[in-house]
């Protein structure tokens, strides 16, 4: 094992560890877990999944101008506390006796992350690479929403563009973008900066068993490029819409 001394490497290591943990717990994300798992065990590990997913979000919202490892470790510690509060909130809304068990599971998972952060180490070969993704900062969010609104004025009035008949198959979108040479995409929410991201297109079709968190890809957002020369509206419900050069490709033209 090799100790981490670089802030950027620490962030990437945290992202990799969270992603690996989400993949490990994926069976508990939406269901009862593996065959034979007890109900209490399933709920406990589902709480651990929720904590790790929230922690990954907070890590991906970290500022990119932190220059010292100690300063970054302090911010990461705050991220762990915030993720624990997020995950504990779901357990607190329960009225049965299981709420204490779920809270204990979250605390245990948080301590697991905290213990590693006190002396962060990685295997000599490093953790598996996780494609880039981060929450948009305020300036980038304002810039991208303004540019998208200029290129496609109708987005201000709701889902813009023509309906496309492919459901929410983001793997198809990703394949088109990657073939076009577009690896980095922006997902811009019309009203919520915290639900807006810049990410590798390869993450769009990511599955729970691959470590997909609860927040990505966000719904109710416009997926576009740095130049906003197209958009795909990813809805909460109903049909997706698209405009620009990608619209014809998604309709099979």
C-alpha positions as CSV (number, residue, x, y, z in Angstrom):
1,X,0.0,0.0,0.0
2,X,1.1,3.6,-0.7
3,X,0.1,6.6,1.3
4,X,-1.6,9.4,-0.5
5,X,0.1,12.8,-0.2
6,X,-1.6,14.7,-3.1
7,X,-5.0,16.4,-2.8
8,X,-6.2,15.6,-6.3
9,X,-5.2,11.9,-5.8
10,X,-7.1,11.8,-2.5
11,X,-10.3,13.0,-4.2
12,X,-9.9,10.5,-7.0
13,X,-9.3,7.7,-4.4
14,X,-12.4,8.7,-2.4
15,X,-14.4,8.6,-5.6
16,X,-13.1,5.2,-6.5
17,X,-13.7,3.8,-3.0
18,X,-17.2,5.1,-3.0
19,X,-18.0,3.7,-6.4
20,X,-16.5,0.3,-5.5
21,X,-18.6,0.3,-2.3
22,X,-21.8,1.2,-4.2
23,X,-21.1,-1.7,-6.6
24,X,-20.7,-4.0,-3.6
25,X,-24.0,-2.9,-2.1
26,X,-25.9,-2.6,-5.4
27,X,-28.1,-5.6,-4.7
28,X,-29.6,-3.7,-1.7
29,X,-30.2,-0.5,-3.5
30,X,-33.8,-1.0,-4.5
31,X,-34.6,-4.5,-3.4
32,X,-34.3,-7.1,-0.8
33,X,-30.6,-7.9,-1.6
34,X,-29.3,-11.4,-2.4
35,X,-31.4,-14.5,-2.1
36,X,-31.7,-15.5,1.6
37,X,-30.9,-12.1,3.0
38,X,-32.9,-11.3,6.2
39,X,-35.2,-8.2,6.0
40,X,-33.3,-6.5,8.8
41,X,-30.0,-7.2,7.0
42,X,-31.3,-5.9,3.7
43,X,-32.6,-2.6,5.3
44,X,-29.3,-2.2,7.1
45,X,-27.2,-2.5,4.0
46,X,-29.6,-0.4,2.0
47,X,-28.8,2.4,4.5
48,X,-25.1,1.8,4.0
49,X,-25.7,2.2,0.3
50,X,-27.6,5.5,0.8
51,X,-24.8,6.9,3.0
52,X,-22.1,6.0,0.4
53,X,-24.2,7.5,-2.4
54,X,-24.6,10.7,-0.5
55,X,-20.9,10.8,0.4
56,X,-20.0,10.4,-3.3
57,X,-22.2,13.3,-4.1
58,X,-20.5,15.5,-1.5
59,X,-17.0,14.5,-2.8
60,X,-18.0,15.4,-6.3
61,X,-19.1,18.8,-5.1
62,X,-15.7,19.6,-3.6
63,X,-13.9,22.7,-4.9
64,X,-11.1,22.1,-7.3
65,X,-8.8,24.8,-5.9
66,X,-7.8,23.0,-2.6
67,X,-4.0,22.9,-2.6
68,X,-3.1,21.2,0.7
69,X,-3.9,17.6,1.8
70,X,-4.7,18.7,5.3
71,X,-7.2,21.3,4.2
72,X,-8.8,18.7,1.8
73,X,-9.1,16.1,4.6
74,X,-10.9,18.7,6.7
75,X,-13.4,19.3,3.9
76,X,-13.8,15.6,3.3
77,X,-14.6,15.1,7.0
78,X,-17.3,17.7,6.7
79,X,-18.6,15.8,3.6
80,X,-18.8,12.6,5.6
81,X,-20.8,14.4,8.3
82,X,-23.1,15.9,5.7
83,X,-23.6,12.5,4.0
84,X,-24.4,10.9,7.4
85,X,-27.1,13.5,8.0
86,X,-28.5,13.0,4.6
87,X,-28.7,9.2,5.1
88,X,-29.9,9.5,8.7
89,X,-32.8,11.6,7.6
90,X,-34.4,8.7,5.8
91,X,-34.1,6.5,8.9
92,X,-35.5,9.2,11.2
93,X,-38.7,9.3,9.2
94,X,-39.4,5.7,10.1
95,X,-41.6,5.1,13.2
96,X,-40.7,1.5,14.0
97,X,-37.9,0.1,16.0
98,X,-35.7,-0.4,13.0
99,X,-34.8,3.3,12.8
100,X,-32.1,2.7,15.5
101,X,-30.6,-0.2,13.6
102,X,-30.5,1.8,10.3
103,X,-28.9,4.7,12.1
104,X,-26.3,2.4,13.5
105,X,-25.5,1.0,10.0
106,X,-25.0,4.5,8.6
107,X,-22.8,5.4,11.6
108,X,-20.7,2.3,11.0
109,X,-20.3,3.0,7.3
110,X,-19.3,6.6,8.1
111,X,-16.7,5.4,10.5
112,X,-15.4,3.0,7.9
113,X,-14.8,6.0,5.6
114,X,-13.4,8.2,8.4
115,X,-10.9,5.6,9.5
116,X,-9.5,5.3,5.9
117,X,-9.3,9.1,5.7
118,X,-7.1,9.4,8.8
119,X,-4.4,7.5,6.9
120,X,-5.4,7.3,3.3
121,X,-3.6,4.6,1.3
122,X,-4.0,3.0,-2.1
123,X,-2.8,-0.2,-3.6
124,X,0.5,0.1,-5.4
125,X,-1.3,-0.1,-8.7
126,X,-3.9,2.4,-7.6
127,X,-7.7,2.1,-7.5
128,X,-9.6,1.4,-10.7
129,X,-10.1,4.6,-12.7
130,X,-13.5,6.2,-12.3
131,X,-14.5,8.5,-15.3
132,X,-14.7,12.2,-14.4
133,X,-17.8,13.7,-12.9
134,X,-18.5,16.7,-10.7
135,X,-21.3,19.0,-9.6
136,X,-21.3,22.3,-11.5
137,X,-20.1,25.3,-9.5
138,X,-22.2,28.4,-9.5
139,X,-20.2,30.2,-12.3
140,X,-20.2,27.3,-14.7
141,X,-23.8,26.6,-14.0
142,X,-24.8,30.2,-14.8
143,X,-22.7,30.2,-17.9
144,X,-24.0,26.9,-19.3
145,X,-27.7,27.7,-18.6
146,X,-27.2,31.1,-20.3
147,X,-25.5,29.6,-23.3
148,X,-28.1,26.9,-23.6
149,X,-30.9,29.4,-23.4
150,X,-29.4,31.5,-26.1
151,X,-28.9,28.6,-28.5
152,X,-32.3,27.1,-27.7
153,X,-34.6,29.8,-26.3
154,X,-37.5,27.4,-25.9
155,X,-35.8,25.6,-23.0
156,X,-37.0,28.4,-20.7
157,X,-40.6,27.4,-21.3
158,X,-40.3,23.7,-20.5
159,X,-39.1,20.6,-22.2
160,X,-38.0,21.8,-25.6
161,X,-37.3,20.1,-28.9
162,X,-39.0,17.2,-30.7
163,X,-40.1,14.1,-28.9
164,X,-37.9,11.1,-29.6
165,X,-39.3,7.5,-29.5
166,X,-36.5,5.8,-27.6
167,X,-37.6,6.1,-24.0
168,X,-34.8,6.9,-21.6
169,X,-32.0,4.8,-23.2
170,X,-29.0,6.9,-22.3
171,X,-26.7,4.1,-23.5
172,X,-27.8,5.0,-27.1
173,X,-27.2,8.7,-26.4
174,X,-23.7,7.9,-25.0
175,X,-22.8,5.8,-28.0
176,X,-23.8,8.6,-30.4
177,X,-21.8,11.1,-28.5
178,X,-18.7,9.0,-28.1
179,X,-18.8,8.1,-31.8
180,X,-18.9,11.8,-32.5
181,X,-15.8,12.3,-30.3
182,X,-17.7,14.0,-27.4
183,X,-16.6,12.5,-24.2
184,X,-17.5,15.3,-21.8
185,X,-21.2,16.3,-21.4
186,X,-23.1,18.8,-19.3
187,X,-26.4,18.1,-17.6
188,X,-28.0,21.4,-16.8
189,X,-31.1,21.6,-14.6
190,X,-33.2,24.7,-15.4
191,X,-33.7,25.6,-11.7
192,X,-31.2,23.7,-9.6
193,X,-27.4,24.1,-9.8
194,X,-27.0,21.2,-7.3
195,X,-28.6,18.9,-9.8
196,X,-26.3,19.9,-12.6
197,X,-23.1,18.1,-13.6
198,X,-20.2,17.9,-16.0
199,X,-19.3,14.3,-16.6
200,X,-17.8,11.7,-18.9
201,X,-20.4,10.5,-21.4
202,X,-19.4,7.0,-20.5
203,X,-21.2,7.4,-17.1
204,X,-24.6,8.1,-18.6
205,X,-25.6,4.4,-18.9
206,X,-23.9,3.4,-15.7
207,X,-25.8,0.6,-13.8
208,X,-26.2,0.0,-10.1
209,X,-23.9,-3.0,-10.2
210,X,-21.2,-0.8,-11.7
211,X,-21.5,1.7,-8.8
212,X,-24.1,4.2,-10.1
213,X,-25.2,6.6,-7.3
214,X,-28.8,7.8,-6.7
215,X,-28.2,11.3,-8.2
216,X,-26.8,10.5,-11.7
217,X,-27.9,11.0,-14.3
218,X,-30.3,13.6,-12.9
219,X,-33.8,13.9,-14.3
220,X,-35.5,17.1,-15.5
221,X,-32.2,18.2,-17.0
222,X,-30.8,19.2,-20.4
223,X,-27.9,17.2,-21.6
224,X,-25.6,19.1,-23.9
225,X,-22.0,19.8,-24.9
226,X,-19.6,22.5,-24.0
227,X,-20.8,24.5,-27.1
228,X,-24.5,23.7,-26.6
229,X,-24.8,22.6,-30.2
230,X,-27.5,20.1,-29.3
231,X,-29.6,19.1,-26.3
232,X,-31.4,16.0,-25.0
233,X,-34.0,16.6,-22.3
234,X,-33.8,13.8,-19.8
235,X,-37.3,13.9,-18.1
236,X,-38.6,12.8,-14.7
237,X,-41.5,11.3,-16.6
238,X,-42.9,11.3,-20.1
239,X,-41.0,11.3,-23.4
240,X,-37.5,12.7,-23.8
241,X,-37.0,15.6,-26.3
242,X,-34.0,16.5,-28.4
243,X,-32.9,19.4,-30.6
244,X,-29.8,20.2,-32.7
245,X,-27.8,17.7,-34.6
246,X,-28.4,14.8,-32.3
247,X,-32.2,14.9,-32.8
248,X,-32.2,13.3,-36.3
249,X,-29.8,10.5,-35.1
250,X,-32.1,9.7,-32.1
251,X,-35.0,9.4,-34.5
252,X,-33.1,7.0,-36.7
253,X,-32.7,9.5,-39.6
